[in-house]
Amino acid sequence: MSRRPVYVLLGAGVAGHFAADALRQAGFDGQVLLIGAEPVRPYDRPALSKGILQGTKEPQAIVFQPEEFYREREIDLLLGRAAVAFDPAARRVVLDSGESVSYDRLLITTGANPIRPRLPGIDLPGVHVLRSLADAEALRAGLLQAERVLVIGAGFIGSEVAASARALGREVILLDLLPAPMSRVLGPELAAVYADLHRAHGVDLRMGRGVAQLRGRDRVEEAVLDDGTRLDCDLVVLGVGVRPAVDLATAAGLAVDDGILVDEHCATSAPGVYAAGDVATWWHPALGRRIRVEHFDNAGEQGAAAGRAMAGQPEPYAPVPSFWTDQYDTTLQYYGYPVPWDQVVLRGDAAAFSVTAFYLAEGRIVAAAMLNRPKEHRSARRLVAAGAAVDPAVLANPDTDLRALSRQFAAG
């Protein structure tokens, strides 16, 4: 009897979970071993900054599947164990317990790690990051005791944490070097709408400012800004971005450049080794260049694509990226390519926080973001997918029937 092949998945997050499931759906009948550093089954990470922090969801409610799901599919879980090294030539993974695991094929889905700026006082108690369930539980416990919260970094995580802290009734200061929340991704026009949204909910925005140091005796008590301003705070959240967790791959000699380099089938530079999710920078066939995307949808879809490729059913992974964010009583849905644009067209009522933004490059729609306008989502996706060239005045006109317009391009 021939030996069953062993496929090891390093990282029991979103990408690892969907890869394991895809392997079984593709008919792979060897051993599937899903190894995760956290002691919990794969879970819905976006819920950390919202439901978990606000207390509207319990940790068990955000776990993807019960134990029976993995048992029925013969997916072996090894949780609370982290890989410390792997050898592509020997095809062996070494764990922090000292154990070693041999594999036939390996998938790296180790995600990304929060950036901790090198600031005086950064290690004081009361300074938090948010990436794992344990981070979220510690942050929620801190928020329940805090009075004045400083969020450093107004990207998606920072903005969502600020909204959750306000929902808990805390005073919140949201600070960023950029002129408005999430402006790096959304652009100044839509970011300005979000600045108004946060102000409307009582957030003290300090845009265009950085932190020089954090101070406190037994815990954080104040922040000193780069202009000398001193802000009282008894809890700080760092939301200044993440870095792909590439240390293992680098040490193993894999090609790395802002993530583990993979092709359109999620294969790395080492035979039999794949990567997917936040850690992977992949060749996008439609764009003709490499990109890396740090969002839930991509992690799940690319993880599944990697699983199918490992099972012998490779297909080029060439999605139009998408993501969403929930803040206060609003939902933003974004669909589009991470490419430069030269014009943003707003449609709707920005003052009512109901607006669609179309991003154009050389006259063609490359992305769209719908803030509290779910009925326009499907039409906007069609226009983006078609790379439609539409007169900006037509897009901005509230009387334009987007559904009819999008069908015209889908048919053409």
N, C-alpha and C positions, 0 to 999 in steps of 0.2 A: 504494500500500500504506500503510495507516495505521500510525502509530508505536506500538510496543509500550509499554504503560504501565510505569512504574518504581515499584516499592514498595521503600522503604528501611527497614531495621530497625536502629535504633541500640541496640547492646548485644548481644553474641554470647554471652549466658549462657543460662540455662535457658529463660526466657520467649522470647527471640529465636529459639533453636533450634526450639522447638515451634511458634512462630508461622510460621516459614519452611516447616516441614514441612506445617502445616495449610493454608497458602496453596496448595501444590501439590495436596494431597489434595482441596481444594475446587474444583480445576479452574482456578485462576488461571494463565494462560499468558504473562503479561508477565515483565519482569525482576524478580528478587528479589535484593536486595543486602543482605547481613548484615555489618554493620560492628562490629568489636569492638576495644576498647582493648588487651586482652591478646593476646599473639602466639600463642595456642593456640586450637584449635577448641573449641566448647562442651563443657563437661565437668560431671561430677557433683559439684557444690559441697559437699554434705554429707560427702563422703568426705575432705575436707581435714582436718577436725578428728579424724578417726579413722584410716582406713587410711593416708593419706599421712603423718601425724605419726608413727604407730607403725611405719611402714616395711613394712606388710603389703601395700601396693598401690603400684605404680609409676605415675607420672603418666600414661603412655600408657593404662593400664588403666581410667582414670576418664573418658576422652574418650568422648562419646556415640557418635559415628559416625566411620568412616574417611572420608578425602577422597572416596572413590568415591561415598559416599552423597550428598554435596552436588553432585558433578559429574553424577551420573545424574539428579538432580532439577533441574539447572540453577539451583542456588542459588549465587550468587557470594559468596565470602568475601573480605572485606577486613579482615585482622587486623593488630593492632599499630598501629591508627589510631583516634584518638579525635576525636569531634566537638567543636568549640569554639563553634559557634553554628549556629542554623538560623533561617530566615526563613519563617514560615507564609504570608505574602502572596506571596512570590516562589517558594515551595516549593523551597527550596534549603538544603542542609546544607554547612557549611564545616568541613573537617577540619584537624587540627593540622599536616598536611603543607602546608597552603595550598591544597590542591585543594578544589573545590566539586562537589557532586553534586546534580543536580536530581531531584525526585521528584514522583510523582502522589499517592501516599499515604505517610505516615510512621508508623512505630511506634516509640515510645520504650520501651526495656526496659533502662534504664541501672542498675537495681538500687538499691543503697544503699551508703553509705560508713561505715566504722567511726568511732565517736566517739573522739576523743583528748582527754581532759580537759585543761584548762589547769592543769597542776601543775608546780611547779618540778622540773626533772630529767626531764620527760616525753620529751625528745629525746635522752636518753643512749643510747649503744649498749647493746644487750641488752634494749631495750623493744620489744615486738612487738605487732602487730595480726594478725588472721586474717580475710581476706576472699577473697584470690586464691590461685591456685596458687603464684605467686612468694612470697606471704606464707607459705604452708605450707612451702615448701621452705626458706626462710630460718629459720623457726621450728624445723623439724626439725633443721637443722644446729646451731642454738643449743641445743636440748634435748640433743643428743648430747654436748655439751661441758659442760652445766650440772650443778650439784649441787643447788641449792635454788631452786625455781621459785615465784614469787608470781603467782597469777592474780587479777586485780582484776575482779570482776564474776562472780557465780554464776548467770548466766542459762544458756541452753542451750549457747552456744558456750563460755563459761567453764567450765561443768561438764564438757563433753566434752573440752576441752583438759586439764583437771585429771586426768580419767580416763586420757587417753592418756599424759600425763607420768608418772603412776604406773605405767602398763604398761611404761614405759621404765626404771623403777626410780628415778626422781627423787624427792627430797623435794618435797612440794607443800603450799603454803598457799593456800587458797581463801578469798577475802575478799569481803564484800558488805555494803552498808548494810542490806539486808533480813534478816529473822531466819533464813532457810533458803534453800538453793539452789532457784532457779526458782519461788519462792513467788508471784511476781507473776502467773504464768500458771496454776500448778497449785494454788495455795491452800495454806494452812498445813498441812493434814492430810497431803497427799501430799508436800509439800516436806519435811516432817519425816522421811518415809521415806527420801527422797534424802539428807538430812543423815546419817542412820544409815548409808546405803550408802557414802557417801564416807569417813566415819570408819572403817567396817569395812575399807576398803582403804588406810588409813593417811594420809588427807588431814587436815591441820591446818586445821579450819574456824575462821575468824574472822568470825562473822556480827554484824551491827549495827555494823560499823566501816567507816570510810572512810580514804583515804590523803591525807595532807596534803602530802607531798613525797617525791620519789625522790632519792637521793644516790649519788654515786660520783665517782671521779676520771676514769679512762679509759672506764669503763662503769658500768652500774648495780651498786651494791653493797648498798644497803639502802633500805628504805622506812620512812618515819616516818608513823605512823597519827594519826588525829585526836585520840586520847587520849594521844599522846606516846610510845606503844610503838614501839620500833625493831626491825625485822625484817631479818635478813640475807637477801640473795637475790642471785643472779647472773644471773637472767633473769626478766623481767616480761612477762606477757601481759595486754593490755587487752581485756576482754570486757564493756564497759559499754554495749553496744548500737550501733545504727546509725542513720543518718539517710538518708531517701530522697534520691537524687541528682537534685535538682530544679533545679540552677543553670541549665542550658540552657533548661528550660521557663520558668522565671521570667523570664530575660532575653528570651525570645521573646514574653512577654506572656500565656502560658497561665494559666488559673486553677489556683492551687496552695494547698493547705492540708493539711499533713502528708502530702505526696505530690501527684502530679498528679491533679487531679480529673477523673474520667471517669464516664460513665453505665454502665448495665448492659450496653452493647455495647462498652465499652472506648474510646468516643470522647471526646476532650478538648473543650475549649471552642473549639479552632481547627479549622476545616473540613479534613478530610482527614488529621488527626493523631490517632493513637491512643496509648494507653499501657497497659502490663500488667506484672505482677510486683510486686516489692518497691517500685517507684517509684510505683505507682498506688493512689490511694484511690478506691474505686468505690462506686456506688450499688447496694446489695444489695436486690433487690426483696422477698425474703422477710422481711428484717429491717426494711425501711423506713427505712434510714439508711446512711451511708457507713462503710466499714471499709477497713483496709489490713492485709494479712497478709504476714508475712516468712518464708515457708516454701516448701520445694521444690515440694510438691504444687500449691500455689496458683500458683506461678510458671509451671509447665508447663501447667496446665489453663487459666489465664487467657491465657497466650501463645497457646495453640491457639485459644481463643475469639476473641481479637483477630484472628488470622489469618483465621478463617472470616468474621468481620464485615467485614474489609477486602476479602475476596473476594466480598462480596455475599450472604453467608449468615449474617446476624446472628441470634443467639439470646440471650435474657437470661442473663447469667452470674450464677447464684444458687446456688453450691455450699454444702454444709456443710463448712467448712474442716477439714483434717486435717493432722497432722504426726507425726513420730516422733523419738525420740532413742535412740541406743545408748551406754551407759556401762558399762564393765566387762563383765560377762556378762549384762547386763539390756537389755531393749528395752521402751520405752514407746511405745504407740500412742495418739494423742489424736484424738478426733473430736467436733467441736462448734462452737457459735457463740461468738464473742467477746463475750459479754454478761455482765452481773453475775449472780451466783448468790447464794442466801441459805442454802444447805445443801449439805454434801458428805457423801456416804454411802460408806464404805469397805467393801469385800467382799473376803475372802481373808485371807492371813497376812502382815501388814506386816513382821513380824520375819524372814520368809523372803524378803522383797522380791518377793512375789507377791500383787498386790492390784489390784482394779479400783475406781476412784473414779467415782461418779456425781455430777454437778453439777446441782442442782435450783434452779429459780427459780419461786416461787409454786407449789410442788408438782409441777412438770413438769420432766422431764429435758431439759437444754439441752446437755449435753456429757458425755463419758465418757473416762476415761484408763485404759488397761490396761497394767499393769506386769508383764511376764513372764506374761501370761495371754492368749495369742493365740487360744485356743479361744473366748473370750468376745467377741472383737472384732466379729464379724458380728452377734451378738445385740445388743450394746451400740449398734452403729450404727443398727439398726432402731429401738431405743427412742428414740434421740436424734432420728432423722428423723421419728418419729411425735409427738415432744413428749409422750411418755407420762407420765401421772400415775400413779405407783406408790407404794404405801406404803413409806417408807424401811426399815421393818423387813423387808419382803419382799425388797428389794434387798440388804440386808446379810446376810440369811440364807444361809449356804453351801449349804443344801439346796434353795434355789429353783432351778428349771430355767429358766435365762435364755433358752434357745432356745425353749422352749414359751411363755414369757412374751412374748418379742418377736414371735413369730408371731401371738399373740393380738392385739397392737396393729397389726401389719402387716395382718392380715385385717380389723380393725375400722375 
